[in-house]
Amino acid sequence: MALLEVRGLHAGYGHTRVLHGLDFALEKGAITALLGANGAGKTTTLRAICAMVKTQGEIRFGGERIDGRNTEDIVRLGVAHVPDGRGTFANLTTEENLRLGAYTRRERAAVDADLERMYGYFPRLRERRRQQAGTLSGGEQQMLAVSRALMLSPKLMLLDEPSFGLAPLLVKELFEILRRINEREQVSMLLVEQNAAMALELADSAYLLETGRVVLAGSAQDLKRDDAVRRAYLGH
């Protein structure tokens, strides 16, 4: 069953159109990758789902239309967005950032339990819990951004370039944790990623975007074998 369905999605900034009638779906419990060159419309797609840009078309989440709603309502439905650039609150400590991620939740005991769970996934954050987020390394800030989104207890995570600026070993570690979170907690993920090889390794299905349109779609395995994808994105 599709958790997220996007039909005929148009979006842009001012008079500049970026998305031109996008159609795609994401299955419940699955990881779907959005691939494409810079400027293809991947980040705009995530922003459109969160109502951060003006859109036309239909966006359904759990069978319910969410286009036209405000960002706060979409977050409360269980959609967490990890933006590019990480977006941590630099002056707050690591733990204050994490607790802020649970701002829509009321049950204190469950929030405390989830905080411990995040420290289980990311032990380095436990070591840095009292440290100002602005002083963390790039990798630690990315871990913080992901775990803060998880503190929302989301059904769907939108991840924008989680590997950006990270050393290869850290990328591998982060993607392994994302896989564990998806498998253990059944959190669906929509992943925008320049590192196509890593994205296709993690994802169940993928869509290739060019200038705001889907030009190729299928299972991650099929796209990995596609000659055009291999030449353009996988360095073969």
N, C-alpha and C positions, 0 to 999 in steps of 0.2 A: 504494500500500500504506500502511495506517495505521501510523504510528510509535507513536502513543499512542491507546489506546482506554479510555474510561471508561464503565462500565455500572452503573446503579443506585446511584450514589454518594451516600451520606449522610455528613454530617460536622457537627461542632459543637463547642461549648466548654461543658464541664460538662453541665448539663441543657438547654442552649439548642441546639436544632437549627438549622443554617444552610442546609445543602444537603439537598434532599428528592428523592433519586432522579435525580441528574444523569446524562444520557447525552450524550457527544460524542466525536468522534474528530479526530485531527490527522494529516494526510498527511505522509509523509516529504519533507523539503525545503521544506515549506510554512510560511506564516505564518498563524496563526489568531488572531483577536481575540475576546476575551470582553468584551462590552459590558453595561452596566447601571448603574442608579443606585447611590449609596452604600448599602451594606447588602444588596445583591443576592446576595452570596456569591462575588464574583470572587476576592478575596484568599484566602478560605478554600479555594477550588478549587485554587489554586496550592499552598497549604500542605498540602492533602490529598494531592496528587501526591507531595510531598516527605516524607510521613509526619510532618509537624509537628503534625497534629491527629489525633484518633481518627476512624477511618472505618469504614463498612460499604459493601460493594459491591466491584466489580471494577475494578482499574486494570492495564492491560497496557501494557508498554513494549517495543517490538520483538518483540511476540508473547508476551512472558514476563510472568507476573503479578508485580507489585511491591507490591501492597497487603499489608500485614503485615510488610514488610521495614523495616529501620531507615534513617534518613536517610542515613547514611554510605554504605550499600550502594547506595542509589539514585543518589547523587552519583557513585560509582565506575562505575556503568553508563553515565554520560554525560548526566546531567540537572543543569543549572546553574540556580540560582535567584537572580535579582536582586531582592531584596525592596524593598518600599516603604520610604522612609527611607534607602535606599542602603547602610547597614550597613558603611561603611568602618572600618578600624581607625585611629582618629584619631591615635594616637601614633606610628604607623609611617609611614615615607616612602611616597611614591607607588609606588616600585619594590618596596619590601618588601611592600606590599599586593598588587601584581601577582604576585610570586613565590609569595606565600601561596596565590594562586588555583590554582597548579599543584602543590599539596602532595600530591596523589594520584599524581603522575607521577614517574618515576624517570630518564627520559632527559634528561640535562642539556643536551645540544646542541640538542635539539628545543625545550626550554623557552626557551633563550636566543633561538632563532630566532623563537619565538612572541612573545616580549617585544618584539623588533624590529618584528614585524608589528603589534602593538598600538600601538606608537609611530608606525607608518605610518598607521594609521586615526585615531589621536588625537595629532597632533603636539604639542598643548598639554601632554600628559602627559609627553612627553620633556623639555620645558622645566621641568617641575615634578618631575622624577624624584627629586630629593634633598629635596624639600619634605615636611613633615609633612602627611598627608592631611587632618587636622582644619583646616588653614589654607587648603585649596583652596576655590574658589567652589562654589556649588551645582551649576552646570553641569559643572565639572571633577570634582566628586565623583561625579556621575551617570556621566560618561564612565569614571571609574575603576571604578565598580561593574560596568559592562557589560564592560569589558576584563578585569577580574579574573575574571569568570565565564567569559569566552572562554579564559582561560589554562588552564582545566580541559580544553580541547579537547572541548567537549560535542557531543552529537548533538542535544540539545534545550535551548533556553533558555527559562526561565519569567521573563517580565519584568512586574513589578508597578508600574504607573504611572510609566514612565520619564520622562514629560514633567512630572511634578508639580513645581510651583514654578519651572519654567524659563521664561525669556523666549522669546517665539515664534520668534525667529531661531535660538536654540539648539536648540529642539525640532525645527525643520526640519532643522538640521544633524545632530542625533542620529539622526533617523529615516532620513535619507539614508544614514548610515553603517550602520545596521541593515539597510537594503535591500541595500547592497553586500556585507555579511557573509553575508547569506542567499543571495545569488546566487553569490558567488565560492566560498563554503565549504560551501554546502548545509547550513547549520545551521538546523534547524527552530526555530520560535519560537511560543510561546503568549503572547500579549500581552494584559495587562489594562490598560485605558486609559480615563480619563475623557474625553479628547479624542477623541470618536467619529469626527469627520471625518478626523483624522490617522490614526487606527487603520484605518479602512476604506480609506484611500488606500494604506496599506502592506500590508494583509492580503490573502490570497487568499480566505479564508472567514471567517465570523463567526457567533457565537452570542450571542443576547441573553438575559440572565438577569434574572428578576424573582423576588424572595423565594426564592432557592435552587432555582429551576426554569428549564429552558430553555423560552422562550416563542416563540422565532423562531430559525431557522437557515438558512444558505444561503451563496451566494457573497457576497463583500464588495460586488460591484457590485449584486446583487439587494437587499441590505439598504440600500444607499445610496439606492435608488429607492423603498423601502417608505415609504408615507405616515406610518405610525405612528412609524417610526424617524426620519424627517425632522423630524416635529413635535417629538418628545420629546428627540432627541439632536443633531440637526444644525441646529437653530434656524431651520427653514423653516416 
